[in-house]
Structure formats: C-alpha cells, structure tokens
Amino acid sequence: MRKLASIRHIGTIEPIEQADRIEVATVDGWRVVVGKNQFKPGQKIVFFETDSLLPTSNLAFESFAKRGTVDFAGIQGHVLRTVKLKGVYSQGLIMGLEELGLDPDMAPGTDVSQQLGVVKYEAPVAVGSKIIGSFDSAFAPKTDAPRLQNLADYWEEIQQLAWVPSVKVDGASHTLVRDRDNQLKLFTRNRQIVLDGPEYEAISETGIPESLVCGQAVQFELCGPKIQSNRLKLKRLTPFVFAVWFNHQPVEWSDWPKAARQASVPQLDAEQWRPEGSIEEMIEKVDGIRGYVTKDILDEGVVWKLASGQRLPSWLEENLNFKIINNKYLLKHKL
C-alpha cells in the first residue's frame, strides 16, 4: 500500500548548476529540490509523495495555502505536484520530524500519513454511473502499481527478473467480473456501479463481457471525453485492458480472451524496455514517451509486469508490477 508520508533518510545532496539558494536531495529513487544547507545526507526526514493532499488545518502545512488549495473529501489542502526548477525535476516534499511534531526516534519506513492527516488527492471523474456497492477483491485486486522510485532498495533484483512492459494509459480504472453465479459486475477502483451506464456501454462494445467465463475479471482504463480532461484527445469513451485475472490469479497476455487482447493497452518490446542501468537512466528513458495511444500526444508512462514462471519477490505487491510516469506528461498537465 502506498505510503504518502513516511519516515526515510536523505541519500545525497547535490548542487544545482547556476542555483545559489537551492540544491537537490535524493530520497531512495526520488529527487527533491530543497533549500541550500536545509538538510544533510543521511538525515532522517519525512518524505511526502506527489499527489499528497496536505491539509491546511494542520498548522505545519498552513504556509502551503498560498500556493493554492483544493477541497477533496471534505478536506481543504494543498496538492503536491511535479515541478521543474532550474532544469531539475522535483517530486515530493521533504520536512524535518521536529517541525511536524513527530518523535525523532520513529523508525525509517513508518507511515505517518494518517497521523498528519495526509490523504491521496484524486481528481473527480465526470462520467459516473450509480454506485450500488463496494469493490469486491474476490476475483482481482484493486488496481495499483508502485513507482520505481519507491523500489530503489530492490533495483539490482529487478534487473535480474524478466518483465512484460506496456504503455500506461491515463484514464479511470475499472474492473469487469463474471462471478461464480455467471453474473456480470462492474467496479471502479473503489465502488461497484450499475451495468446500464456509459462505462458498461463502452466495454460491451468490445465484446469482452460475452468472452468472460465464471471467475474471470478484466481490468481496464476507461479514457475519453469527460475523463481526466481527456488528455489523450480521444473522440469517444475507449477502454484499454491492462490485466486479466482468473480466480484472483493473473492470466498471461497470450491467454487473454481475444476481445481483451484487441482492446489491450499498447504492448512494448521487452528487450528494448528491459530494466537496466540506473533508476535515473530508466526515468530519463520514459521521459517524453509519446504517440503509442494518440499520434504525437504524450503518453502517461510505462508499466512493467512480472513475467510468469519466476519466483515472486517478497517485496512485490499482489499486482506484480511497477511503473515509471513520464515527467514531461506530469509537467504538461500539472500533475
């Protein structure tokens, strides 16, 4: 589960060319611009990931209000986004434990999100059918993928494993299930919705519902008008399938129903996109990726899924994947 605010250590502090007042700190695989001499290598700090909503009701975050606030789930606060300062990408926020009123002896890795009132901001989705229940994980897990920057401790092991890369498509994630009673159920990331709305209409046009057997689930990103500002410039609601499960077990792409393969997210060449070099080099490789979904339009990023037939690393979550988001995409759309 994603830790939006957690206790970590600063790795290195590096100067920024032609910058007298700022420098860049590394925290695992993240790079964050900080004030000159504000922190030291090895210092224990609190790291906040991008998408964190910092509640202005917490006095420690009150100063962020002048940078802009949003209201989300009854909370007013400032959302952390990717920025570029003096040519350097800065993602996240670093603060000292003392200024947050936290015990300086807290162990690295401790999640302090709840303690500080920090939640993940999720932009509202305009398209939305009637909610009739909660997400049911009996057939597939909730859709998620950790950022590579949070897996820095496992980078050497990641490079020894085989992965299946695909384009990450920016939409609203959904899961369509045919349960053991042969009934279809449709879910957003957190809720069950009715089958007579625009979401089901879009997926039914692919023929996928008829192709599912009992116990099978298809997960897809729904993209297009009124979803995520339609950043891919699609003319109609379009589903992009990124995972198929059978009784909560992943199904290889080659064994997906034909209709699901035809509606798949773009697959990438495994050798060309093999994890190698440094984390920074892989992030740079993804930076600027475009045109796989819509000609000349920036793509959101790349997802790597663990290829079948390998031992499962203990650190790998049940979705068996990780991702890198395209920094140019984040900057362009102020994410």
KADA-V197086 format. One record per residue. N is the residue number from 1. D_FIRST is the distance of its C-alpha to the first C-alpha in whole Angstrom. Layout:
BEGIN
N&D_FIRST, N&D_FIRST
END
This chain:
BEGIN
1&0, 2&4, 3&6, 4&9, 5&12, 6&12, 7&15, 8&16, 9&20, 10&22, 11&23, 12&26, 13&28, 14&30, 15&33, 16&33, 17&36, 18&39, 19&36, 20&38, 21&35, 22&32, 23&30, 24&27, 25&24, 26&22, 27&18, 28&17, 29&17, 30&18, 31&21, 32&22, 33&26, 34&27, 35&30, 36&33, 37&33, 38&30, 39&28, 40&28, 41&27, 42&25, 43&25, 44&22, 45&20, 46&17, 47&16, 48&14, 49&13, 50&15, 51&14, 52&14, 53&17, 54&19, 55&21, 56&24, 57&25, 58&24, 59&27, 60&25, 61&24, 62&27, 63&29, 64&26, 65&28, 66&30, 67&28, 68&27, 69&25, 70&24, 71&24, 72&20, 73&20, 74&23, 75&21, 76&24, 77&22, 78&22, 79&19, 80&19, 81&20, 82&21, 83&25, 84&27, 85&30, 86&33, 87&32, 88&28, 89&25, 90&23, 91&19, 92&17, 93&19, 94&20, 95&22, 96&23, 97&22, 98&26, 99&26, 100&23, 101&24, 102&22, 103&23, 104&24, 105&23, 106&19, 107&18, 108&16, 109&12, 110&12, 111&10, 112&13, 113&12, 114&13, 115&16, 116&17, 117&17, 118&14, 119&13, 120&12, 121&15, 122&16, 123&20, 124&21, 125&23, 126&26, 127&27, 128&25, 129&27, 130&27, 131&24, 132&25, 133&22, 134&18, 135&16, 136&17, 137&15, 138&18, 139&19, 140&16, 141&12, 142&11, 143&11, 144&9, 145&9, 146&8, 147&11, 148&14, 149&15, 150&11, 151&13, 152&16, 153&17, 154&17, 155&19, 156&22, 157&20, 158&19, 159&23, 160&24, 161&22, 162&23, 163&21, 164&22, 165&22, 166&22, 167&22, 168&19, 169&21, 170&20, 171&21, 172&19, 173&17, 174&19, 175&19, 176&22, 177&23, 178&26, 179&26, 180&28, 181&31, 182&31, 183&30, 184&28, 185&25, 186&23, 187&20, 188&18, 189&14, 190&14, 191&18, 192&21, 193&24, 194&28, 195&29, 196&32, 197&30, 198&30, 199&27, 200&28, 201&31, 202&30, 203&28, 204&31, 205&33, 206&32, 207&33, 208&30, 209&30, 210&33, 211&32, 212&29, 213&30, 214&28, 215&25, 216&24, 217&21, 218&22, 219&19, 220&20, 221&20, 222&23, 223&25, 224&28, 225&30, 226&28, 227&25, 228&23, 229&27, 230&28, 231&27, 232&28, 233&31, 234&31, 235&34, 236&33, 237&29, 238&28, 239&25, 240&24, 241&23, 242&20, 243&19, 244&21, 245&20, 246&22, 247&22, 248&18, 249&19, 250&19, 251&22, 252&24, 253&25, 254&29, 255&28, 256&27, 257&30, 258&32, 259&31, 260&27, 261&29, 262&31, 263&28, 264&26, 265&24, 266&26, 267&26, 268&27, 269&29, 270&27, 271&29, 272&29, 273&26, 274&25, 275&23, 276&25, 277&27, 278&24, 279&21, 280&23, 281&26, 282&23, 283&22, 284&26, 285&26, 286&24, 287&25, 288&28, 289&27, 290&29, 291&31, 292&29, 293&29, 294&31, 295&34, 296&34, 297&31, 298&28, 299&25, 300&21, 301&20, 302&20, 303&17, 304&18, 305&17, 306&18, 307&22, 308&23, 309&25, 310&23, 311&21, 312&17, 313&16, 314&14, 315&11, 316&11, 317&8, 318&10, 319&11, 320&13, 321&13, 322&13, 323&14, 324&17, 325&18, 326&22, 327&23, 328&26, 329&24, 330&22, 331&25, 332&27, 333&25, 334&24, 335&21
END
